[in-house]
Amino acid sequence: MDAVVFAWLVGGILVSYEALAEAAKYSVPGIGSWIAVELGAGVVQFTLYGALLGWVHRARVPQTE
């Protein structure tokens, strides 16, 4: 769970740029829907990234024979 929280923290910085600054730079039909779609995509993307990061760096149990 720590990896997911870390991914959300990093993703919050990146997604805030995509959701807010990109909507201000380009002519988008609906700013509210643009922000909602970008935030939704960012949450999914960085949740999956955090889960994968946690899986890769999980504590491994030593194998005994």
RANOR-V820757 format. One record per residue. N is the residue number from 1. RES is the residue in one letter. PHI is phi as a letter, one per 30 degrees, with the letter a starting at -180 (999 if undefined). OMEGA is omega in degrees with one decimal (999 if undefined). Layout:
# RANOR-V820757
[[N	RES	PHI	OMEGA] [N	RES	PHI	OMEGA]]
This chain:
# RANOR-V820757
[[1	M	999	178.4] [2	D	d	179.6] [3	A	d	178.5] [4	V	d	177.9] [5	V	d	177.0] [6	F	d	179.5] [7	A	d	176.8] [8	W	d	178.4] [9	L	d	178.5] [10	V	d	-180.0] [11	G	d	178.0] [12	G	d	178.0] [13	I	d	-177.5] [14	L	d	-177.3] [15	V	d	178.3] [16	S	d	176.2] [17	Y	d	-178.3] [18	E	d	-174.6] [19	A	d	-173.5] [20	L	c	-175.5] [21	A	d	179.6] [22	E	d	177.9] [23	A	d	178.8] [24	A	d	-177.0] [25	K	d	-173.8] [26	Y	c	176.8] [27	S	d	-179.9] [28	V	c	-176.8] [29	P	d	179.6] [30	G	b	-176.6] [31	I	d	-179.8] [32	G	d	179.5] [33	S	d	177.3] [34	W	d	-178.5] [35	I	d	179.8] [36	A	d	180.0] [37	V	d	-179.7] [38	E	d	177.9] [39	L	d	177.9] [40	G	d	178.5] [41	A	d	179.2] [42	G	d	178.6] [43	V	d	179.0] [44	V	d	-177.1] [45	Q	d	-175.1] [46	F	d	171.1] [47	T	d	177.1] [48	L	d	178.0] [49	Y	d	179.2] [50	G	d	177.6] [51	A	d	177.9] [52	L	d	178.4] [53	L	d	177.2] [54	G	d	178.8] [55	W	d	-179.3] [56	V	d	-175.7] [57	H	c	-180.0] [58	R	d	177.1] [59	A	d	-178.4] [60	R	c	178.3] [61	V	d	179.6] [62	P	d	179.2] [63	Q	d	177.2] [64	T	c	-179.7] [65	E	c	999]]
